[in-house]
Amino acid sequence: MLFVMYLWYDSAMKRVLLTLLFCSVVMSACADTTTTQPIVVNDQSLSGGGTSPEITVENFLSDLNKALKDPTINRTDVRDQWADTLSNYFVPVERSTQRIAIRSSLDNLAAGVAQLNADETVSFDIQFEPARRIKNDNDMVIVEVPNAMIAMVINRNSNRGNVSIWSQNESLGYLIGNNSNTFPVVQVGVRWFLTEN
């Protein structure tokens, strides 16, 4: 019976993970690509991004971690705020597309978490070592985040207290479809932004 229960939780959590695939949808845009196309900036504000490629990637992952941990993610306005925050790390001409993808992923995350039993909670934790440049190509830099992992845990409140009933650690690269844990970052003006290109 315990084995069957473990399989149910394993498959249920994988469904939550697959529907969330927040990292996969959002960060697939960050995957290293072999073709580079020039970034064209329209008359949009150059706010967001970061002051260096490494800071841009680290801050994005930190904010993604905060979004995954936000206990109010079930609220529409909170998901809107996180979609805005996270999409601002992308180059301005890609933000509207990224915002839609991020918001959709956050909606799926909230729906997946809502499927848990009332006495269960899920937690996520992204852990990574300091980011480092591994490739420079004019205004494009590839940033690697060594040993980036996401820990996922389902806890149940029982008469023994809060008990972990399911846990899994995955490479962040595995979830984003990029086993090298790399992110393309482009410079526009004095700021650095994540990019699909």
N, C-alpha and C positions, 0 to 999 in steps of 0.2 A: 504494500500500500504506500509506503514511504517513497519507494522508487517511482510509482505512478504519480504521486503528488509532485515529486521533484521534476519529472518530465513535464507535467502540466505547467508548473511555474517556469521551467526553462523555456517552454514554447510560448507561454503567455508573455514572458518578459521579452523574448525575441520579437514577438509581435509589437510590443510597446516600442522596442528599439527600432524595428523596421519602420513603424509608422513615424516615429520621431525622426529617425535618420537625419536629424537636424544637421549633424556634422557632415553627413554625406551630401545633402543638398546644398547647404551653405558653402561648405569648404571644397566641394568638387570644383567650384570656380577658382579655387586657389591652387589647384593641381598644376604642377610644372608642365608646360606645353613646349613643344619643339618649334612651333611657329610663333613668331612675334610680329604683331602688327602695330603700327603707330597708334598711340592713344590720342584721340582728338577730343579736345575740351571745348565745349560750347561755352556760352556765357553763364556758366553755373559757378556757384561759390566753391572755392577751394577749401572749405572748412572740412574737418574730419581728418581721417588718415592719422599720420604720426610724423614725428620729427626725424625719424630714421627708419630704415626697413625693419630692423630688429624690434624696435619699440612698437611699430605698427602691428607686427605679427603677435608679439607678446600681449599687447593691450587688447587686441581682438580676441585672443584665446581667453584672457582674463575676463573680459565682458561676456563671452560665450559661456564660460563657467558660471558666472553670476546669473545669467539668464536661465541656465539649466537648474540652478539651485533656488530660483525665485519661488517662494511658496504661494505667490499670488498669480502665477502664470496662467491660471484658469480664467483670469479676467481679460476681456478683450482689450481694454485700454492699456493694460500692462504689456500684452503681446505687441500692441502697436508701438509702445515706447521702446521695447527691446528690438523690434524690427528696424526702427529708425536708428537706434544706437549702433547696431551691428552693421547695417548697410552703409553707414557713414565711414566705415573703414575702407570701402571700395572706391575706386576712381569715380569721380562725379558722373560720367556718362553711363556707368554701369549700375548706379545706385537704384534706380527705379526697378530694374529687373531683379536685382539682388533683394531688394526690400520685399517684393512679391514672393520670391522663393523662401526667404527667411520667415516671413509671416505665415506662409503655408506650412512650413515645418513646425513653427511654434504652435499653430492650430492643431497639427497632428500630435505633437507632444502633449498638449493639454488633453486632447481626446484620449490618448493612450493612458495617461496617468489617471484619468477619470474611470478607466476600466478596472482599476485596482479595487479590492475590497475596502470597506470603510475603515477597517483596523490596520490597513497597510499603507506604507509610504515608500516612495522610491527616491533614491538620491543619486546624483551624478557628481563626479569630481574629475576635472581635467588637470593632469599634472604634466609638467614639462621642464626641461632644463633650459638655460638661457639660449635664446635664438642666436644663430650666427649666419653670416653671409657665406655662401659656398660658390656663388657665381655672379660676376658682374658683366653686364652687357649694355653699355651706354646708360640709358636711364632705367633699365630693367635690372633687378637684382633677384636672385633666388635665395630665399632664406630658409634654412633648415632649423627645425625644432627637435633636437635630439631626445630620444626616449619619451616622446609624447604619448601619454596613455589616458584613457578614460575609464574610471572605475564606476560601476553601476551596482547598486544594492537595493533590494527590496527588504524592508523591515516590517515585522508584524508586532503589534502591541498585544501581549499575552499576559497571563497571570505571572509569568517569569520576567516581565518587563518587555522592553523593545528587543526583539530577537530577529537576527538576520535569517531570512528564509531562502534568499537567492542572491548570488553575487557573481560578477564577472568583470574582468579587466580586459580591455582590448586596446591594441595599438590605435592611436588616433589616425595613423596612416591607413590602417585597415578600413576604418569607418569612412574615410574620405576618398577611398579608392586610390590612394597614393602612398605606397609603402615606404617612400623615402621621407615622409613628413616634411615636405617642402612646400613653400608658398611663393608664387611670383609677386613681386612688389615693384611698382613703377613710381618714378618721381615725376610729379607735375608741379612746376614752380618750385617752391621750397619744401613741399610736403610729400610724403610717401603714402601710397595707397595699395591695397590688395587689388588684383586684377584677374579677369578671366583669360586675358591674352598671354 
